[in-house]
Amino acid sequence: MNKPIVDFVEQYSSKKPIRLHMPGHKGKKIIGPESKDITEIYGADVLYSPSGIIKESQENAARIFDTAKTLYSCEGSTLCIKAMLHLVQMCKEKDKGQRVLILACRNVHKAFLDAVILLDLDVEWIYPDDIKDGIISCRISPHNLEKKLSQMENKPDALYITSPDYLGQMQDIESLSEVCHKYGVLLICDNAHGAYLNFLENNLHPIYKGADICCDSAHKTLPVLTGGAYLHLSKKLSKNYLGNAEKAMSLFASTSPSYLILQSLDNMNVLLDSDYMAELKEAVLRTERLKKHLKESGWSLVGDEPLKITIKTKEYGYYGYEIASYLRDNNIECEFADLDYVVLIFSTELPKKDYDVVMAVFEKLLKKSKINQIPPAFTKGIKRMGIREAYFSKSEEINVSKSLGRIFANSIVSCPPAVPVVICGEEITKECIQLFKYYGINKCQVLVEGE
């Protein structure tokens, strides 16, 4: 498979031209990659109206992921999430002539709420089958989705899910998509953590499993520069969606895309089309062996994502942040840690010896008495106002201890990682306050009373 973007930039750079265009470094080496850092010069194509090398590269990616269309993002899945929702808005409003309604799992990323505010969308929440899962996970069963949809007089235009979530919990996308399509509802998936799922022996990618639109943060699990992401559209979608995809992306995207990131995405096509599946198989096996060793040593794990290990640390007698600090002292940096969990992300690029080092470091840690502290209960929100209306209303910052009964007014106050404790426009309850305090949140934005 060719690398049209990489080849163009290498050819241009090798000529050592006088660069009377952006960027200001003019190709001079300062930190390293400047010679290959260009802008949309003649021949370099335009990201969201492509007709040359970018179009060719994206078509390569679409063939690899078996999609009707795959678009590149240099601004991560954050851009793609906004574009996905706007795409539904553009296409559905034209079909129905009414406001778009999104049914969404409650553990959405901040980018979803930002998009709702910007696009003025209507949202109805669906909550996890087991509320004890907390606020980071929101697994729903096909049965409960069917029940929810059958009871909704105004059917949603799309169901929005996050899978895998930050803890590695995965939804039954195949079954959920069947229920959605039975009711004429699109399935949109934030697959930011699962770009590699398409290349497993048992393909678990959302598009393959039945999702209509999804985003992948290539940089999270593939060897791609930070910011590289994909927007995927399935072959089931109409031409209306395919024709408006670039328009949806360009509304939120920078007009100065990073050509370093574009080259990284372009080069990834060649890697994915070669021996990546074999390398991924080995990485998954190593991760599975490490999971097995950790369990045998007494560690409690959650989640079912193949390249992620999420440890429920209190079972072993430690808070998550204590384990993160211990790992850091041993020159290991985790992805995420809070009071309850430590999250470790693996990939094909991690050497075999590093798995052995990680296991040895964990084996040195003595097990202590279980910490019985549990997170405060997560309860369903009480909507008092629309998300957009609340966000643009006059607000003030107060101490969370004084926020009982007030209406939340920010796009998000989250536990890490960018998952909402309370939604803009909802009433702050005692359960919300307990969660705020549990996650170390001391201040919050609320509507000014009497306004």
Buried (B, 14 or more C-beta within 10 A) or exposed (E): BEBBBBEBBEEBBEEEEEBEBEBEBEBEEEEEEBBBBBBBBEEBBBBBEBEBBBBBBBBBBBEBBBBBBBBBBBBBBBBBBBBBBBBBBBBBEEEEEEEBBBBBBBBBBBBBBBBBBBBEBBBEBBBBBEBEBBBBBBBBBBEBBBEBBEEBEEEBBBBBBBBBBBBBBBBBBBBBBBBBBEBEBBBBBBBBBBBBBBBBEEEBBBBBBBBBBBBBBBBBBBBBBBBBBBBBBBEBBEEEBBEBBBBBBBBBBEEEBBBBBBBBBBBBBBBBBEEBBEBBBEBBEBBEEBBEBBEEEEBBBBBEBBBBBBBBBBBBBBBBBBBBEBBEEEEBEBBBBBBBBBBBBBBBEBEEEEBEEBBEBBEEBEEEEEBEEEBBEBBEBBBBBBBBBBBEBEBEEBEBEEBEEBBBBBBBBBBBBBBBBBBBBBBBBEBBBBBBEBBEBEEBBBBEEEE
